[in-house]
C-alpha cells in the first residue's frame, strides 16, 4: 500500500470511528449515486461518501480532511445541472441527514432549518405555521435547502420574492479548517461590518459548508389566479408583462415565457398534457396573481387586464384556470419543459440573464445567430420573463447525429454568451457555474472581480480543499481530471 493510500485508509478509519460505519461508505455501489448529477454531463470519483448527522460531525469531518489534505465536495440533493457537485477525488460530504426544522418564529416571520432539509419540507413547515416560504423549483421534492443556498437558486417566484439570497437572513457555516461560523441571526438590520452570509450564498461549496439557515417567511396567499395567454411575438408578451406589473404591482407573482416549440414538445412527450388554447401561437405567457387578502378580486382584475389586451391586439387568446386542478395543469406544462427536451435529441443549454428591457432583443438576436450557424437547429428559449432569466436551449436538427451536435457545444457557447455579454448580461443566472461554465468566466467576468474572487477563495480555503476546480480554476494538477461534457439529456 502506497503512502497516499495508507493516509486515505487512516482518514476513513478515523471518520468511521467517530461517525459510525453506516455513515462512511466506500463501496462502489454506495458511491455511484454521488458521482453523477441529474444531467449526467460528468462522472467523478471519490474516496468515500460521508453522511454526518449534525453540524459537529460536519466540522469533525472537515477538520480531519484538512489535516489529511483531502478535498471535500458538499452535496445536498445532487440535483445540480452544471457539474458543481461532481467530485474530483476526496470525500463527498452529504448533508442529507441534517434535515431538522430547528425553529419557526411566526412573529419574526422566520424559519431556521438545517441544510439537508428538502425544499418541499421547508415549504410544508412554513405552511403549517400559517406562512409561506416562496422558493419554488421543479425539483423541490428532491433538492435540499443547502444546495439552494449554495447556488442562489431562483425559480418561478423570483419576480415577487427574489432569489434565495433575498430570502436568507442568517447562516451557520463550517469553514475549510473545521471551525464553525454561527451567523444564525434572524435580523433584518445588522450593520456590524461585512455581510458574511453573502460570501457563502452562491459560492457552490467552494468557501464553506452551509449547515443551517434562517429564512424569511411571508403571508400565506389566500387567493391565487392563473392564466395562460397566447401572443404573436415575444415583444407582445413582454409588453403584456409591463401592463400586468403596472396594474397588479406585487400581486403579480409569476410571469413565465414559453415559445411555441416548447409547448409543442411538452404536448408531444408529456402524458396527459392538453393544449390550453384552441390554436397555436408564436409565444405564450403563464401568469399568476396572488394575494394574502381573502376578498381580493384577482380574477376580476386579471380578466379586465387581459380583456383590454385582447381588444388592443396584444393578446391573441387567453384562458384562466377555473379550478385549482386546472391551474396546476397549466403550471405542469411549464414545469415539464426542461424534462421533455431530452426526447428531441441532444440539447445545448444556456442559463442566462439580461436586463428585462433587453429580453426580447436577446431572444431574437441569439435565435437568428444560432439558426444561421446551423440550419435546422431548434431554439427553445423559455423562462422567467419578469426577472430577465432565459433558459436559451438549443435542440439538435431533426435527424442529426446527437454526438456530432453536442460537439458544437463550445461554438454555440461563444455565439450565445458573446451576445449576452454585449447586452450587459450574465452567462450564469440561476444554475451556477460549476464545471460547465468555469472556463467561460475569464472570457466575460470583470478581471478585477475575478481577482477578488480568487483572493477570497485563497483566504477562506488556502489549501483549495473545498470543492476544488469548481467556479474558479486555481490549477490543482494533483486532482483527477473530469472530462468535458459529451452527453446531455
C-alpha positions as CSV (number, residue, x, y, z in Angstrom):
1,X,0.0,0.0,0.0
2,X,1.4,3.4,-1.0
3,X,1.8,6.4,1.3
4,X,-1.2,8.2,-0.2
5,X,-3.4,5.1,0.0
6,X,-2.3,4.5,3.6
7,X,-3.2,8.0,4.6
8,X,-6.6,7.7,2.9
9,X,-7.2,4.5,4.8
10,X,-6.3,6.2,8.0
11,X,-8.7,9.1,7.3
12,X,-11.5,6.7,6.5
13,X,-10.8,4.7,9.7
14,X,-10.8,8.0,11.8
15,X,-14.1,9.1,10.3
16,X,-15.6,5.7,10.8
17,X,-14.6,5.6,14.4
18,X,-16.4,8.9,15.1
19,X,-19.4,8.8,12.8
20,X,-20.0,5.0,12.6
21,X,-19.6,2.6,9.7
22,X,-23.1,3.3,8.3
23,X,-22.1,7.0,7.8
24,X,-18.8,6.4,6.0
25,X,-19.4,4.5,2.7
26,X,-16.7,3.2,0.4
27,X,-18.3,0.5,-1.7
28,X,-18.7,1.3,-5.4
29,X,-22.5,0.7,-5.3
30,X,-22.8,3.2,-2.5
31,X,-20.6,5.8,-4.1
32,X,-22.2,5.6,-7.6
33,X,-25.2,8.0,-7.0
34,X,-22.9,10.7,-5.7
35,X,-20.6,10.6,-8.7
36,X,-23.1,11.9,-11.3
37,X,-25.5,14.8,-11.3
38,X,-29.0,14.9,-12.8
39,X,-28.0,15.8,-16.3
40,X,-25.2,13.2,-16.4
41,X,-22.7,15.5,-18.0
42,X,-19.8,14.5,-15.9
43,X,-18.7,11.4,-13.9
44,X,-16.4,11.9,-11.0
45,X,-14.6,9.7,-8.5
46,X,-14.4,9.7,-4.7
47,X,-12.6,8.0,-1.8
48,X,-15.7,7.8,0.3
49,X,-19.3,9.1,0.8
50,X,-19.6,10.6,4.3
51,X,-23.0,11.2,5.9
52,X,-22.7,13.2,9.1
53,X,-25.8,13.6,11.3
54,X,-25.2,17.1,12.7
55,X,-23.1,20.3,12.5
56,X,-20.4,19.0,14.9
57,X,-19.9,15.8,12.8
58,X,-19.6,18.0,9.7
59,X,-16.9,20.1,11.5
60,X,-15.1,17.0,12.6
61,X,-15.1,15.6,9.1
62,X,-13.8,18.9,7.7
63,X,-11.0,19.1,10.3
64,X,-9.8,15.6,9.7
65,X,-9.9,16.1,5.9
66,X,-7.9,19.4,6.3
67,X,-5.4,17.6,8.4
68,X,-5.0,14.9,5.8
69,X,-5.1,17.3,2.8
70,X,-8.1,15.5,1.3
71,X,-10.6,17.6,-0.6
72,X,-14.3,17.7,0.3
73,X,-17.3,18.1,-2.0
74,X,-20.5,19.0,-0.2
75,X,-23.7,17.6,-1.7
76,X,-27.4,18.2,-1.0
77,X,-30.0,16.6,-3.2
78,X,-27.4,16.3,-6.0
79,X,-29.9,17.9,-8.4
80,X,-27.4,20.3,-9.9
81,X,-27.1,21.0,-13.6
82,X,-23.6,22.4,-14.1
83,X,-21.3,19.8,-12.6
84,X,-20.9,21.7,-9.3
85,X,-21.4,18.6,-7.1
86,X,-19.3,16.1,-9.1
87,X,-16.3,15.1,-7.0
88,X,-12.7,15.1,-8.2
89,X,-11.4,12.5,-5.8
90,X,-11.5,13.0,-2.0
91,X,-14.7,12.9,0.2
92,X,-18.2,13.6,-0.9
93,X,-19.9,15.1,2.2
94,X,-23.7,14.5,2.1
95,X,-25.8,16.9,4.1
96,X,-28.9,14.7,3.7
97,X,-29.1,13.7,7.4
98,X,-29.0,17.3,8.6
99,X,-32.7,17.6,8.0
100,X,-34.3,19.2,11.1
101,X,-36.6,22.2,11.2
102,X,-34.9,23.8,14.1
103,X,-37.3,26.7,14.9
104,X,-40.3,28.6,13.4
105,X,-40.8,32.1,14.7
106,X,-44.2,33.3,13.4
107,X,-43.8,36.8,14.9
108,X,-40.4,37.4,13.4
109,X,-41.6,35.6,10.2
110,X,-38.6,33.3,10.1
111,X,-37.8,29.6,9.9
112,X,-34.5,28.1,10.9
113,X,-33.7,24.9,9.0
114,X,-30.8,22.6,8.5
115,X,-29.1,22.3,5.1
116,X,-30.3,18.8,4.4
117,X,-34.0,19.7,4.6
118,X,-35.8,19.0,1.3
119,X,-37.2,22.3,-0.1
120,X,-40.7,20.8,-0.1
121,X,-40.4,20.1,3.6
122,X,-39.5,23.7,4.3
123,X,-42.5,24.8,2.3
124,X,-44.7,22.5,4.3
125,X,-43.3,23.5,7.7
126,X,-43.9,27.2,6.8
127,X,-47.5,26.4,5.6
128,X,-48.2,24.5,8.9
129,X,-47.3,27.7,10.7
130,X,-49.6,29.8,8.6
131,X,-46.9,31.3,6.5
132,X,-45.3,31.0,3.0
133,X,-41.8,30.1,2.1
134,X,-41.8,31.2,-1.5
135,X,-38.8,29.5,-3.1
136,X,-40.3,27.1,-5.7
137,X,-38.5,24.9,-8.2
138,X,-39.4,22.0,-10.4
139,X,-37.1,19.8,-8.3
140,X,-38.5,21.0,-4.9
141,X,-39.4,17.4,-3.9
142,X,-35.8,16.3,-4.0
143,X,-33.4,19.3,-3.9
144,X,-32.2,20.4,-0.5
145,X,-32.0,23.9,1.0
146,X,-28.2,23.8,1.4
147,X,-27.9,23.3,-2.3
148,X,-30.4,26.0,-3.0
149,X,-28.3,28.4,-0.9
150,X,-25.0,27.3,-2.4
151,X,-26.3,28.1,-5.9
152,X,-28.5,31.0,-5.0
153,X,-31.4,29.3,-6.6
154,X,-34.1,31.3,-8.4
155,X,-37.3,29.5,-9.5
156,X,-40.7,30.8,-10.5
157,X,-41.4,33.2,-7.7
158,X,-38.3,35.5,-8.0
159,X,-40.4,38.2,-9.6
160,X,-42.3,38.7,-6.4
161,X,-40.0,37.4,-3.6
162,X,-36.4,37.4,-5.0
163,X,-33.7,34.8,-5.3
164,X,-32.6,32.6,-2.4
165,X,-30.2,35.3,-1.3
166,X,-33.1,37.7,-0.8
167,X,-34.9,35.1,1.3
168,X,-32.0,34.5,3.7
169,X,-31.2,36.3,7.0
170,X,-28.5,34.2,8.6
171,X,-26.3,31.2,8.1
172,X,-24.3,28.6,10.0
173,X,-21.2,27.5,8.1
174,X,-18.4,25.1,8.6
175,X,-15.1,26.6,7.3
176,X,-12.3,24.9,5.5
177,X,-10.3,24.4,8.8
178,X,-13.3,22.9,10.6
179,X,-14.2,26.0,12.6
180,X,-18.0,26.8,12.8
181,X,-19.2,30.3,12.0
182,X,-22.5,30.9,13.8
183,X,-24.3,33.6,11.8
184,X,-27.8,32.3,12.6
185,X,-29.4,35.7,13.4
186,X,-32.9,36.5,12.2
187,X,-32.2,40.2,11.9
188,X,-33.3,42.4,9.1
189,X,-30.9,45.1,10.1
190,X,-27.3,44.3,11.2
191,X,-24.6,46.8,10.2
192,X,-21.8,45.3,12.4
193,X,-19.4,45.0,9.5
194,X,-19.3,42.8,6.4
195,X,-22.3,40.8,5.5
196,X,-20.5,37.5,5.6
197,X,-23.5,35.3,4.7
198,X,-23.5,36.7,1.2
199,X,-20.0,35.3,0.6
200,X,-21.3,31.7,1.1
201,X,-24.7,32.1,-0.7
202,X,-24.0,31.2,-4.4
203,X,-20.4,30.1,-3.7
204,X,-21.2,26.4,-4.7
205,X,-19.5,25.0,-1.6
206,X,-16.1,26.5,-2.5
207,X,-15.8,28.8,0.5
208,X,-17.6,26.9,3.3
209,X,-20.2,24.2,4.0
210,X,-23.6,25.6,4.9
211,X,-25.2,23.6,7.7
212,X,-28.2,25.7,8.6
213,X,-30.0,28.9,7.7
214,X,-32.5,31.4,8.9
215,X,-35.0,32.1,6.1
216,X,-37.7,34.7,5.7
217,X,-41.4,33.8,5.7
218,X,-44.2,35.7,4.1
219,X,-48.0,35.9,4.5
220,X,-49.7,32.9,3.0
221,X,-51.6,33.7,-0.2
222,X,-55.4,33.2,0.3
223,X,-56.3,33.8,-3.3
224,X,-54.5,32.8,-6.5
225,X,-55.4,33.1,-10.1
226,X,-53.6,31.6,-13.1
227,X,-53.8,32.4,-16.8
228,X,-52.3,31.1,-19.9
229,X,-52.1,33.5,-22.8
230,X,-51.1,33.3,-26.5
231,X,-49.3,36.2,-28.2
232,X,-48.0,36.8,-31.7
233,X,-44.4,37.5,-30.6
234,X,-42.1,37.7,-27.6
235,X,-42.3,41.5,-27.9
236,X,-46.1,41.4,-27.3
237,X,-45.6,39.0,-24.3
238,X,-43.1,41.5,-22.8
239,X,-45.5,44.4,-23.3
240,X,-48.2,42.4,-21.6
241,X,-45.8,41.8,-18.7
242,X,-45.3,45.5,-18.4
243,X,-49.0,46.1,-18.2
244,X,-49.5,43.5,-15.6
245,X,-46.7,44.8,-13.5
246,X,-48.1,48.3,-13.6
247,X,-51.7,47.2,-12.9
248,X,-51.2,44.4,-10.4
249,X,-48.0,45.5,-8.6
250,X,-46.6,42.9,-6.2
251,X,-49.7,40.8,-6.7
252,X,-48.0,39.6,-9.9
253,X,-46.3,36.6,-8.6
254,X,-45.0,35.0,-11.8
255,X,-44.8,35.6,-15.5
256,X,-43.3,32.6,-17.3
257,X,-42.5,32.7,-21.0
258,X,-42.9,29.7,-23.3
259,X,-42.2,29.6,-27.0
260,X,-44.4,27.6,-29.5
261,X,-41.7,24.9,-29.9
262,X,-41.5,24.5,-26.2
263,X,-45.3,23.9,-25.7
264,X,-45.4,21.6,-28.7
265,X,-42.8,19.2,-27.3
266,X,-44.5,19.2,-24.0
267,X,-47.7,18.2,-25.7
268,X,-45.8,15.6,-27.7
269,X,-44.0,13.9,-24.9
270,X,-45.8,14.5,-21.6
271,X,-48.6,12.0,-20.9
272,X,-51.9,13.7,-20.2
273,X,-50.8,17.2,-21.4
274,X,-53.7,19.1,-23.0
275,X,-53.4,22.0,-25.4
276,X,-54.5,25.0,-23.2
277,X,-55.7,27.2,-26.1
278,X,-57.6,26.2,-29.2
279,X,-55.0,27.5,-31.7
280,X,-51.2,27.6,-31.8
281,X,-49.4,30.9,-31.1
282,X,-45.8,32.1,-31.5
283,X,-45.4,32.9,-27.8
284,X,-47.1,32.1,-24.6
285,X,-47.2,33.6,-21.1
286,X,-48.1,31.7,-17.9
287,X,-49.3,34.3,-15.4
288,X,-50.0,34.1,-11.7
289,X,-51.5,36.7,-9.4
290,X,-51.8,36.0,-5.6
291,X,-52.8,37.9,-2.5
292,X,-53.0,37.2,1.3
293,X,-56.4,39.0,1.3
294,X,-59.3,36.7,1.2
295,X,-61.6,39.2,-0.5
296,X,-59.1,40.2,-3.2
297,X,-60.8,40.0,-6.6
298,X,-57.8,38.8,-8.5
299,X,-59.8,37.1,-11.2
300,X,-61.8,40.2,-11.9
301,X,-58.6,42.2,-12.1
302,X,-56.8,39.7,-14.4
303,X,-59.9,39.4,-16.6
304,X,-60.0,43.2,-17.0
305,X,-56.3,43.4,-17.9
306,X,-56.4,40.6,-20.4
307,X,-59.7,41.8,-21.8
308,X,-58.2,45.1,-22.7
309,X,-55.1,43.4,-24.0
310,X,-57.3,41.3,-26.3
311,X,-59.1,44.4,-27.6
312,X,-55.7,46.1,-28.3
313,X,-54.4,43.1,-30.2
314,X,-51.7,42.5,-27.7
315,X,-53.1,39.0,-26.8
316,X,-54.5,36.6,-29.3
317,X,-56.2,34.2,-26.9
318,X,-56.3,33.5,-23.1
319,X,-57.7,31.1,-20.6
320,X,-57.9,31.2,-16.8
321,X,-57.6,28.3,-14.5
322,X,-61.2,27.8,-13.4
323,X,-60.2,25.5,-10.5
324,X,-57.1,24.6,-8.6
325,X,-56.7,21.4,-10.7
326,X,-56.8,23.5,-13.9
327,X,-54.3,25.9,-12.6
328,X,-52.0,23.1,-11.7
329,X,-52.4,21.6,-15.1
330,X,-51.3,24.9,-16.6
331,X,-48.2,25.0,-14.4
332,X,-47.3,21.4,-15.2
333,X,-47.0,22.5,-18.9
334,X,-44.2,24.9,-17.9
335,X,-42.6,22.6,-15.3
336,X,-42.4,19.7,-17.8
337,X,-40.5,21.8,-20.3
338,X,-37.0,21.0,-19.1
339,X,-37.5,17.3,-18.9
340,X,-39.2,16.7,-22.3
341,X,-36.3,18.3,-24.3
342,X,-34.3,15.1,-24.0
343,X,-36.9,13.3,-26.2
344,X,-35.9,15.7,-29.0
345,X,-32.2,14.5,-29.0
346,X,-29.2,16.5,-27.9
347,X,-29.7,19.8,-26.1
348,X,-27.1,22.5,-25.7
349,X,-28.3,24.5,-22.7
350,X,-27.7,28.1,-21.6
351,X,-29.0,29.7,-18.4
352,X,-28.5,33.5,-18.9
353,X,-29.9,36.8,-17.7
354,X,-30.2,40.1,-19.4
355,X,-31.9,43.3,-18.3
356,X,-35.7,42.8,-18.6
357,X,-35.8,45.6,-21.2
358,X,-33.5,43.6,-23.5
359,X,-35.1,40.1,-23.1
360,X,-36.9,40.3,-26.5
361,X,-33.8,41.7,-28.2
362,X,-31.7,38.9,-26.8
363,X,-34.1,36.1,-27.8
364,X,-34.5,37.4,-31.4
365,X,-30.8,38.2,-31.9
366,X,-29.5,34.9,-30.4
367,X,-32.1,32.9,-32.2
368,X,-31.1,34.3,-35.6
369,X,-27.4,33.9,-34.9
370,X,-27.8,30.2,-33.9
371,X,-30.1,29.4,-36.8
372,X,-27.7,31.0,-39.2
373,X,-24.8,28.9,-37.7
374,X,-26.7,25.6,-38.1
375,X,-29.7,25.4,-40.4
376,X,-32.4,23.3,-38.8
377,X,-31.4,23.9,-35.2
378,X,-34.5,24.4,-33.0
379,X,-34.4,27.2,-30.4
380,X,-36.2,26.6,-27.1
381,X,-36.0,29.9,-25.3
382,X,-38.2,29.9,-22.2
383,X,-38.1,31.1,-18.6
384,X,-38.7,33.8,-16.1
385,X,-39.5,36.8,-18.2
386,X,-40.1,39.1,-15.3
387,X,-36.5,38.9,-13.9
388,X,-34.7,38.6,-17.3
389,X,-33.6,35.0,-16.8
390,X,-34.0,33.0,-20.0
391,X,-33.1,29.3,-20.5
392,X,-31.8,29.5,-24.0
393,X,-31.7,25.9,-25.1
394,X,-30.8,24.5,-28.5
395,X,-32.3,21.2,-29.7
396,X,-30.5,19.4,-32.5
397,X,-31.8,19.4,-36.0
398,X,-34.1,16.5,-36.8
399,X,-32.1,13.5,-38.0
400,X,-28.7,14.9,-36.9
401,X,-26.3,12.7,-35.0
402,X,-26.5,13.6,-31.3
403,X,-22.8,13.3,-30.7
404,X,-22.0,15.5,-33.7
405,X,-24.4,18.1,-32.4
406,X,-23.1,18.1,-28.9
407,X,-19.6,18.5,-30.2
408,X,-20.7,22.0,-31.2
409,X,-21.2,23.0,-27.6
410,X,-18.3,25.4,-27.3
411,X,-19.1,27.1,-30.7
412,X,-22.7,27.8,-29.6
413,X,-21.5,29.0,-26.2
414,X,-19.4,31.6,-27.9
415,X,-22.3,32.7,-30.1
416,X,-24.8,33.0,-27.2
417,X,-22.5,34.2,-24.5
418,X,-21.0,36.9,-26.7
419,X,-24.5,38.3,-27.3
420,X,-25.3,38.1,-23.5
421,X,-22.1,39.9,-22.7
422,X,-22.8,42.7,-25.3
423,X,-26.1,43.3,-23.5
424,X,-24.6,43.6,-20.1
425,X,-26.0,40.2,-19.0
426,X,-24.8,37.2,-17.1
427,X,-23.9,33.8,-18.5
428,X,-25.0,32.1,-15.3
429,X,-28.3,33.2,-13.9
430,X,-29.7,30.6,-11.5
431,X,-28.0,27.2,-12.1
432,X,-24.5,28.3,-11.1
433,X,-21.1,28.0,-12.7
434,X,-19.8,24.6,-11.6
435,X,-17.6,23.0,-14.2
436,X,-19.8,23.8,-17.3
437,X,-19.1,27.5,-17.2
438,X,-15.9,27.7,-15.2
439,X,-13.7,28.2,-18.2
440,X,-16.2,30.7,-19.6
441,X,-15.8,33.1,-16.7
442,X,-12.5,34.6,-17.7
443,X,-13.9,35.5,-21.0
444,X,-16.8,37.6,-19.6
445,X,-16.2,38.3,-15.9
446,X,-14.6,41.6,-15.0
447,X,-10.9,40.8,-14.4
448,X,-10.9,42.7,-11.1
449,X,-13.9,40.8,-10.0
450,X,-12.2,37.6,-10.8
451,X,-9.1,38.7,-8.8
452,X,-11.3,39.4,-5.8
453,X,-13.0,36.0,-6.1
454,X,-9.6,34.3,-6.2
455,X,-8.4,36.3,-3.2
456,X,-11.5,35.3,-1.2
457,X,-11.0,31.6,-2.1
458,X,-7.4,31.6,-1.1
459,X,-8.2,33.4,2.2
460,X,-11.0,31.2,3.3
461,X,-9.7,28.0,1.7
462,X,-5.9,28.4,1.4
463,X,-5.3,24.7,0.6
464,X,-8.1,24.5,-2.0
465,X,-9.9,21.7,-0.3
466,X,-13.5,22.8,-0.6
467,X,-15.0,21.6,-3.9
468,X,-11.7,22.3,-5.8
469,X,-11.9,23.1,-9.5
470,X,-15.4,24.5,-9.4
471,X,-16.3,28.1,-10.2
472,X,-12.6,29.0,-10.3
473,X,-9.7,27.1,-11.8
474,X,-6.8,27.5,-9.4
475,X,-4.7,25.0,-11.1
476,X,-4.6,21.8,-9.0
477,X,-2.6,19.3,-11.1
478,X,-3.0,16.6,-8.5
479,X,-6.8,16.5,-8.8
480,X,-8.1,13.9,-11.2
481,X,-9.4,15.5,-14.4
482,X,-13.1,15.3,-15.2
483,X,-13.8,15.0,-19.0
484,X,-15.7,17.8,-20.7
485,X,-19.4,17.2,-21.4
486,X,-20.1,14.7,-24.1
487,X,-23.7,13.8,-23.3
488,X,-26.9,15.7,-22.5
489,X,-30.4,14.7,-21.8
